[in-house]
Amino acid sequence: MAKKSVKSKQPVVNKGFSKKEAVSFGFELAKENLFFFIVLFSIILGIAAFMGALRLSAAHAPFVTFVIWLVQTAIDLVIGIGLIHITLKFVDMKKTVYKDLFYYKPIVNYFLASILTGLIVIGGLFLLIVPGIIFGIRLKYACYLIIDKNFKPMEAIKVSWKMTKGNTWNLFFFGILLGLINILGFLCLIVGLFITVPLTMLATTFVYRRLLLQSKAA
């Protein structure tokens, strides 16, 4: 079970968001719950290793390989949902346990939203690349809204577009900053990723909460 942060504070409603504040929030929360995240990522790596072994054992059986691929796709979706679910609970200072990783309730809407946003971004990339980047930034939180608010895919896309309005450049540079932080974690004998990856997840969720609160207050 994860312990709650006593230092971190709930996001407050201000205009835009501070990259420094988000990273600091993510670092403090990741540091205070480091053991939880080490075990969590060990579980994910163990699942990946097991599925990889299954694929190798069925390398000469196309149908079995296809079935394993379908199962792994479903598992990857569940893990993706679970990680967002966990970071939402952390940012909201709620009790978090390892079984939260297997939160599958919104899997259909999550999958549909992922497909829709992916198609929108790909379509934008064909329009001189820049629109695709903008779409990717503005629609980033559609899946968060599905998990957090149980929105339908189109509703989540519309709200994500609305809540990120006026923050495109800030979100763009925030993404670059988080990427550099993870590169630094990788260079620290890879072990640094155990702190930089949860930092990135928590900081991203912090920004989601901040922008959502602002869009409601607007």
Secondary structure, DSSP 8 states (H G I E B T S, - for coil): -----SS-------SS--HHHHHHHHHHHHHHTHHHHHHHHHHHHHHHHHHHHHHHHTTT-HHHHHHHHHHHHHHHHHHHHHHHHHHHHHHTT----GGGGG--TTHHHHHHHHHHHHHHHHHHHHTTSHHHHHHHHHTTTHHHHHHHH---HHHHHHHHHHHTTT-HHHHHHHHHHHHHHHHHHHHTTTTTHHHHHHHHHHHHHHHHHHHHHHHHH-
